[in-house]
Amino acid sequence: MGAKQVDERGREVVEIGARMRGMLEEIEKAHIYISDAQRQDYREGRSAGEARATERRTCERLARIEAMLSDSKTDKK
């Protein structure tokens, strides 16, 4: 995120498009990370429990990012 911008009345200016674009990039990174982690787990022969734990943590992170994106859309209205 860039530096905080303020209008002439002292109100914070938020560029929703840039913010959403940043969050979408994070979601894309999380999807790529999940795919890579699954491939790596398969190659390394990790136990199913370890693989599920890694996937669960990553999915939780993705859900938080998606919730932030959803909240951002709501703030826009």
N, C-alpha and C positions, 0 to 999 in steps of 0.2 A: 504494500500500500504506500502511496505517496505521502507527502507532507500534508498535514491538516490544512484545509482551506476554509476561510471564513468570509462571508459576504459583508456588505457595508453595514448591516445591522448587527453584526457579531454572531450570526448564526452559522453553524458548521455546514459546509457544502459537501455533499457526498455524491460522487459519480456512481450511480447504481450500475451502469453498464460495466464499468471497469471493475467494480467490486464483484459482480456476478461472474465476469470473465475469469477473475482470479480464483474464485471458488470452483468454477467448472474445471479449470486447469488442475486444481487439487484433486477433484473427483477423478479426472482422467489419470492422474499419477497414482491414485489409490487403486484403480482398476488394473493398471499395468503392474503395480506392486503385487497385487493378489495373484495375477496370472504368473508372474515370475516366481513368486514364493511357492505356488503349487507345483510348477515345473521343477524347481530346485528340490522341493520335498521329495518328489518322485525320483529324481536322479540320485539323491543322497539316501534314499530308502528310509526316511524318517518314519517313526511310528505314526499310525493314524491319529493317535491322541495328540501328539505334538503338532501335526499338520492342522488338525481341527482347532487347536488353541491359537495357532498363528492366524488362521483364517478368521476365527471369531474376533480377535483383537483388531484385525484389519477391517473387518466388516463393521465393527463398532465405530472405528474412526471414520469410515465412509459415511455411516449413518449420521454422525455428528456434523460432518461437512455438508451433507445433503440437507440437514435440518437448518443449518446456517443459511444455506441458499434459499430454502423455503421461507425462512424468517425475513430474508432480504426482500423477497418478492412481496411479502405482506407489508413491510415497512414502506414500500414504494407506493402502495395504494393510498 
